[in-house]
Amino acid sequence: MTEKTSLAEWRVEQGWTQQQLAEKLNVATRTVIRWENGDSLPDAFNRPLLQELGFPPKQDRIPEQPAVAPQSLEHPSTYFVEDRSNQEEITRLTVLDAILTKDMGGLLPEQPDPHFKRVLDVGCGTGGWLIELARTIPDCQLLIGVDVSHTAIEYARARASAAGLGDRIEFRIGDALRMLEFPANSFDLVNHRAAASWLRTWDWPKLLREYLRVTCPGGIVRTTELDWFQTTSPAFEQYSILFLQALNQSGHLFTPTGDGVTRELARLLSQYGLLQVQTRDCTLEYRPDTEGWQSFLGNTDINFRISLPFLHKWTQVSDDEYHSLCKRALSEIQQSDFVARCNVLTAWGVKPSERGKQVLQTS
């Protein structure tokens, strides 16, 4: 992995902003930014200081990540982050993926016997879920991840190779909103997580029909979506109002509320042909004395920066107003009495057999 990538990911895992890391090292914030962007590297004086703070030596890091693809190589998409080649977005996705798996209780906590042989992960991002699944289910025969982002897929391939799993997992660039380029009945598990960030409400019917087409009879379609966070920070709640407004106006929510997607999941799966639809929810909670709080803080800091173009497009917020709001929110998040909670809902159902389809059509 390059210095820029590992430093950014490590900083986010510690829950530090670029300014906070700069203060700990007694350097300018722009110096940290240059390190993370790859414009320069920590010198012989700063490298030992970084290691004293816990930054791992080179031999403890995964091999070098491919260079981030220029934005011009990215396919047009409906994702709320306009610049998907942004290195901070890759860091945010990677950390969020790991947090979500851990705090939900595992990869497939609702499945009593998760011995799937052929798995498709749609909107796979940087590949963390599928890589962990390969480790967890060693006899899985086919593991494929699909994402529209060239940058995310290249990073996922590098991670799989570094984990010694490059021959077991295939990561493909593809747009699920157009079609899934697989034959019918190819997989016994089709999975997606946090797809509301790129799915509009009118995209769900076509996407679920595609999921059903590529899932084998008796296989499972599984979707996981997050409600928006509720916190004790007044500034964060103001940001939430802006962000939910933008998500709703851009078509990503069924209702302009924090549960504007999760409340519809079970209905959607049933409506478009899945049987035995079930749900499982859990609550994520972060406060300064919990293990995941630092990662929450770091990811929130990144989210504030990368979501501004999206908010400019769908709201009337000014730059000065927005930056002041984010500064207050980051300060309030670090107060000892801060609490953030988020509900996560997984809904899944079974694809009917041909006989089951006939029964449904005649009933």
N, C-alpha and C positions, 0 to 999 in steps of 0.2 A: 504494500500500500504506500502511496506517496505521503510525504511529510504533511502536505496540505490537508489531505483527507483524514489521516489518523489524528492529527491535532484537532481538527474541527469536531470530529466525532467524540474524541476524548473529552474536549471542553464541554460539549453538550451533555455528556453523561455525568459530568461533575455538577451540572446545573449552573454554570458560569456564563455570563455574557462575555463578549470580546473585551469590553471595558474592564470587567472584573478581573479577567486573567491578566490584562495589561497592568493593572494596579498591583497584583501579586508579584509580578516580575519587574515592576518599576520601569516599564517601557511605555511608549505611546500606543494608544489603541490602534492607530494605523499600522503599527509594526506587526501586531497580531493579525490584522486583516491581510497584510502582505504575506505573512507566513501561510495562512490558511488558503490564500488564493494561489500559492505557489510562485509568487513573484520573488520571494527570497526565502532563506532558511534560517532557523535559529543559529546563532554563532556559538563558538566554543564556550563563551561565558554563560549564555542563556540556556544552552542545552542541559547542563547539570542542574540548573534551577528548575527547569521543567520536570526533570526526573525526580527531584526532591518533592515536587507537588504530586507525583504519582504517574507522570506521563511515561509509558513503557518504553524501554530501549528498543532499537530497531529489530532485534532478533525476536521480540515478542509480538510483532505485528504481522498481519497477513500480507502476502505478496502484493506487489504493486498493482494498483487499480488502473484500468485503461483511462486514457485522457477523456475528460468530459466532452461529449459531442457538442459541436456548435448548435445553437438554437435552430439554425437553418436546416439541420438534418432531422429535426423533430417533426413528426406528422402533426397536422392540425388536430386539436382535441377540445373536449368540453371541460377539461380539468380546470379547477379554480386558480391554479398557479400558472401564470402565463409563460414564464421562462422555466421549462422543465429541465433545461440543461444546467440550471443553477446548482452549484455545489452544496449550498446550504439546504436546498430542498432534498437532495439525495441524503444528506445527513439526517434531516428531520424524518424522512420516510423510514430510514434504517432504524433509528432509535424508537420511533413510534411503533413499528412492527414488533420489536423485541418487548417493549412495554406491554403491548396489547396481549401478546401470547402469554407472558408471565402472569399478568394480573387477571386474566380470564381463567387461569388455572390450567393452562396447557394449550396444545394445538387443536384438539378435538375433545374438549372436556364433556360434551354432551353425548358423545358416541360411546356406548358401552363396550364395543368390540371393533375398534377402528383398524381392521386389517384389510384396507383397500389395496387393490392391485394396480389400478390405473387411475391417476389423479390429474385433474386439470385445475390450475389456480389462475383465475381471470383477474386482470389488474394486479399482477403479482408484485409490482414495484421493484424493490431491490432484492427480492427473492428469499427473505429470511424465513417466512413460514414454510415454504417448500423445502428449503435446505434442512430445517429442523425436522420436517416430516420424513425426509430421506434417512436421517439419523435414527428416528424413532421407529420407523417401519422398514427395516432393512430388506424385507422380501418383496417390497413394492416393485412391480415390473416396469411401470411407465409413470414418469413424473414430468409434467410439462407446465411451464409458466408462460403466460402471455401478457404483454403490456404494450401500450402504444408508444411508450417513451423509449427512444433509442438509448438515451443515457442510462436509464434505470436497468434496461436489459443488459447492457454491456457490464454494468457494475454487478448485477446478479450473476452473470457468467463468471466474472472474476472471483466472486465470493465462493461459488460452487467449486471452482477449480482449486482455490486455496484450501477448501475444506476436504479436498480429495474426493469430491462427489461429481466432478465434471462429466464423468462417463455415465452417471445415473440420472442426471437432471438435464432437461433441455429447456432453454429459455428462448422464446420467439418474440419478435416484434410483430404486433398485430392489433387491429382495431376491432374489439368485440362488438362495437355498435354497428359495424358493417356486417361482419359474419365471423363465426369461428371456423377456421379452415381445417376442419377435421370431419371424417366420415361420421355418419349416424352411429349411435350406440358405441362410442369409442371409450367412454370412461365410466367407472362405477362411483366416482365422486367428482362433482364440479363445485368448486369453492370460490367465493369472493368475500373480501373484507373491506369495509369502509369505501364502498364503491359510490356512495352518494356524492363524493367529491368530484366525480366525473359523469355520473348518471343524471339526466333530467327525468322528470316524472313521466314524460311521454316515451322515454327510451325503455322503460321496464318491460312492457309487453313483448317487444321484439327480442330483447335480451333473454328473457325467461323462456321464450319459445326456442331460442338457440341453445340454451342450457339443456332443455328437455331433449332436443334433437340429438345432441352429442352424448347424452347420458344413456347408458344401457338400461333396459327394463329392470326394475328392482334397484337401480342405483339411486344415489342421493344427490340432490341439489341443496347446497348449504350457503346461506348468506348471513353476514354479520355486519351490523351497522351501529353507529354510536349516536346517542343523544348529544346535544351540546352541553358543555360544562356549566354547572351552576356553582358559583363561588361566593365568598364573603368579601370580595374586592369590588367596591363600587365602580372603579374605573374599568375593571375587566367586564363587569356587567354592561357598562356602556358600550364597550367594544363588541360584546356579544349581540347587542341589539343591532349594531351596524352590520355585523357579519351575517346574522340570520336574515336581515333585510336583503342583503345582496344575494344570498343563497336562494331566497324565495323568489326574488325578482328575476333571477337567471334561470329559474325552473328546476332547481335541485331539490326543493322541498314540496311536499304535498300540502302542508300548512306552515305558516310563518312562525313556527314554534320550535323549541329545542328537540322535540320528538317528532318533527315533521316528516321523518322517513320511517323510523322504527314502528310507529303506530300502524303502518300500512303493510309491514312485511308479511305477516301471516296471511292476510287477505290476498295479497298479490300472488303468493305461491299457490294458494288454493285456487284462485280464479284462473290461473293459467296452466292448470292441469296436474299439479302435484298432489299426491295422496298422503294421508297420515301426517299432515303438517303439524309440527311441534315447535315450541319456542323455549329458550332458556335465556334468562337475563342475569346479569351480575352488575354490581356497582363498583366502579373504580373510585378510590378516595385518595387524595393527596394533601398532605400538610407537612410543614417543615420537619417534623420528627418521623416521617415515614420514608421508607427506602426509595420509593419512586419519585419523591418530590423534586430532587435535583434534575432528573431527566425531564419532568414536567416543566420546570422553570426554563431549562435550556430550549426545549422544543417550543414553548410559548414565545420566547424571545425571537426565535427564527420565524415562527408563524406571523408575528407582528410585522416583520420586515417583508416577507414574501407575499403577503396578502394585500398590500397597499394598492397595486395596480388593479386588482379585482374590485376593491372597494371604490376606487376612483371611477370605475366603469359603471357601477350600479348604485352608488350613493353620492351625496353631495359633500362628503367630509373633505375639509381642507388639509393640506400637508401639516400646517402648524397645529391645528386642532388634533390631528391624528397622532403626531409625534408626542405631543403633550399627554394625550390619553394613554399611550403605550408606556411612557416613562412612569406615570403614576401607577399604572397597573403592575409593572415589574417591581416597583417599590412595595406596593401593598401585598403582592404575592410572597414577599420575603418577610412579612410580619409574622410573629410567633403564633398568632391566633388565626392565620389564614387556613381556609379549608376549600378544596375543590372536589366536586363529585360529578360523576358521569355514569349514566346507565348504558350498558352495552347489551344489545339483544341479538341472539342468534336464532334464525328461523330455518328449518330444514324440512324437506319432504321427499317422498319416494316417487320415482317415475313409474307409472302403471305399466303392466304388461300389455301386450296387444289385446288379450282377452279383457283386461281391466278397462282399456280404452273403449272397447265395444259396449261394455256394461254402462260406462259413464255416458256414452253418446245416446244410448237407448233409454236411459232413465230420465 
